[in-house]
Amino acid sequence: MRHGKKINPLGRKKAHRELMLSNMACSLIEHKRINTTLAKGKELRKYVEPLITKSKEDSTHSRRVVFSYLRSKEAVTELFREVAPKIAERPGGYVRILKTGRRLGDGAELCMVELVDFNELLLNTEKKTKSRRSRRGGKKQAAPAAAPAAEAEVKQEEPKAEAPAAKAAEVAPAPEAVETPAETPAEAEDTTKKVAEEAPEAAAPEAAAEEAPAAEEKKEEGDDETKKDEA
């Protein structure tokens, strides 16, 4: 029984327990997330968060202190170069524990331990939810303004129904005006003479057509007189 014991030994001696947590911390720093049991995940969070806080100050002393716990140059380099800049503004809570169910063999609770600032999916969803909350008031205010805009669109669409006839008139090409060259004074005199000469010729057939009925009437009168004389 472990009454009054603040540290969970995890069924191991002190040296074995510390080496196991050191290994898990190196894996977490290098891969940003690991799967383990819930009990180990809680102890790992207590073990690694002080080391992440220590990495905010990049000095020789801080590197040596962290190296005394991790015993891995690659993990220390990754922690100070990649992890520290991202968690620089975060005051704490660098590790997240997500429960993933129970293990089939012994029914132990499983979890996923991950660094908070390296889960891009959850970070994107948090940004979206924040933006939606900030726009709730704006949508209500923008709703009345949207109605006049819709009415204006309807008014603009109404004259479009008569568009086919107007389009047909617009599409039909207008007869192109033929540009006549300007006449010189000499050419203008020639045209007036031609018009004067053609005028009598055009009037002659009309005069002949008018004289023909008169001649027929005279012939009829002469025939009537001859008939009277014979009688």
Secondary structure, DSSP 8 states (H G I E B T S, - for coil): --TT--S--TTS-HHHHHHHHHHHHHHHHHHSEEEEEHHHHHHHHHHHHHHHHHTTS-SHHHHHHHHHHH--HHHHHHIIIIIHHHTTT--S--EEEEEEEE-TTT--EEEEEEEGGG-HHHHHHHHHHHHHHHHHHHHHHHHHHHHHHHHHHHHHHGGGGGHHHHHHHHHS------------HHHHHHHHHHHHHHHHHHHHHHHHHHHHHHHHHHHHHHHHHHHHHH-
